[in-house]
Amino acid sequence: MTDRKKDPYRFPKQMCFSVDTNLLYRRLFSRLLLAGSACGVRRFDPEKVQVIIPALAEEELSRRVGRKYDRRDLEELKRALKDRTVVDDLYNCLYKYGRKAMNGQTEVALLKERYNCWSAQGGKFDDDKELRDDEMLRSLAEEVYEQKIEVLFLTNDDKARAHANAHKVPSLVIGYPYDVPTSLTYDPWLLMELLYDLSLLHISISLKGTGVKVRGEWMGKTVEDYRNERLRIWAAEDSAIGKALRTDLNIVKGVKERFPWRDLR
């Protein structure tokens, strides 16, 4: 895109990206802002990157935020899970698809805040995924034609790419591995994002050998908690991390008691 902008005579039309719902779930564009050279991502200005979000993708996210755990669900989970303390805090919490949808809505909010982003309206929502994808690509093709721009549709689904081809929308499949490789290059600063996504998907994860548990869902979690990507972290009192945390908290408490914070304006 940067190279095309340098030669407006050769490439007179604006070049934009569009994103499928599955990549909103995976937080592709927000994670690119955090990734660095260790992940093979070069620096870029997100405000110069134009992204079109299909309105049907946003509607799908909204419809996914639905069913919640009730008392009957919790009783079944207690029989299935070893750690029952996790279950006690899940009443009225979202199912897996709902949690993923909330994460996707967080991605949409960040896209509209950081990138040059707008929505492609149109299309009729259908419960059948293939019909819905076809409608999404049709509305995107109409938007591209009306705006006289060029677009590259990004997806994680080969079938969605087939719909894109039918509507003459250029597309690219972004592949994600299903298995974690034994060794890979990664950015250690992105570890927190990995823990966040895993804890949201599985509700709770334990870091083996540390006495630390990370919770991505709990009773009373708000939309604002999702937007700010908040987690709850427990550390066993007898663990090294638990002792270090208590020391740090005592230091912070001591500083707050000795310094007149409330008098500051």
Secondary structure, 3 states (H helix, E strand, C coil): CHHHHCCCCCCCCCEEEEECHHHHHCCHHHHHHHCCHHHCCCCCCHHHCEEEEEHHHHHHHHHHCCCECCHHHHHHHHHHCCCHHHHCCCCCCECHHHHHHHHHHHHHHHHHHHCEEEEECCCCCCCCHHHHHHHHHHHHHHHHHHHCCEEEEEECCHHHHHHHHHCCCCEEECCCCCCCCCCCCCCHHHHHHHHHHHHHHHCEEEECCCCEEEECCCCCCCHHHHHCCCCEEEECCCCHHHHHHHHHHHHHHHHHHHCCHHHCC
